[in-house]
Amino acid sequence: MFVYGVIAFLIFGVVTNAASTVMKMQVNDRVSEDERFSWWAHNYAEVGRKHRELFPGSPLPAIARCSGWICLLLLAAGVFISILDK
């Protein structure tokens, strides 16, 4: 059971990283050369803010903002289930 939790946690992490990467690509396509975000920078809050400005109806900033808490909840649920499973 614990293995399924770890796999779900990893899949969720890959999806949220993909959402952050897509947001950065979309923002970099719309802004000028001097306002672009570097690929190695981890300024996800600034990317999310800029993405909300440029794409007001997109759910990606909300997903990226809540993803950390959801990952922690998934990890806690996996630990809790593994404790109860014994």
N, C-alpha and C positions, 0 to 999 in steps of 0.2 A: 504494500500500500504506500509505503514511504517513497518508493521509486516513482510511482505515478505522480506524487506530489512534486518531486524534484523535476520530473519531466515537464509538468505543467508550469512550474516556476520558470524553467529555462525557456519554454516556448513563449510565455508571456514577456520575458525579458527581451527576447529577439524581436517580438512584435513592437514593443514600445521603443526599442532602439531604431527600428525601421521607421516608425512614425516620426521620431525626432530627426532622422536623416532626411525623410521626405519634406518635412517642414523647412529644414535648412536649405534644401535644394530649391524649393519653391520661392523662398524669400530671396535667395541669391539670384534667381532668375529675374526678379522684379525690381531689385534695388540697383543703385549705381555702383560702379566699380569700387569706389572708396568706402561704401557702406557695407560691403559684403562681409559675411562671417567666414573665418578660416575653418578649414575642415577639422583641424585637430583641437580647436578650442571647445571647451565644455560649458559654454554660456547658454544653457538651455532656456533659462528664464527670459533672457533677452531675445532669443530666437522666437520663443512663444509669444512674447509681447509684440514683436514686429509682425509675426504671422497673423495675430489677431487684428492688427491694423490693416494689413493688406487683404486678408481673407476673413471677413467678419463672420461668415456662416459656417466656417470649418470646425469640426469637432476635434481636430488634431491637437490644438493647444490644451484642451481640457484633458484629453487622454494622457498627454505627456506630463501635465501637472499632477494628476492623480496617480500616475503609474508607480511612483515610489511607495506610496501608502498601500496600494493594492499588492505590490510585491511583498511588503512586510506582512500584510494580512495573509497572503497565500503561504508564506513561510511559517507563520505562527500556526495557521490551520494545519499545515503538514506535520509540524512538531506535535501539536495537540492530538491529531488523529493517530500518529505513530505511538504516542504514549497510551492512548486508549485501546489501541489494537493489541497491546501486549497482554 
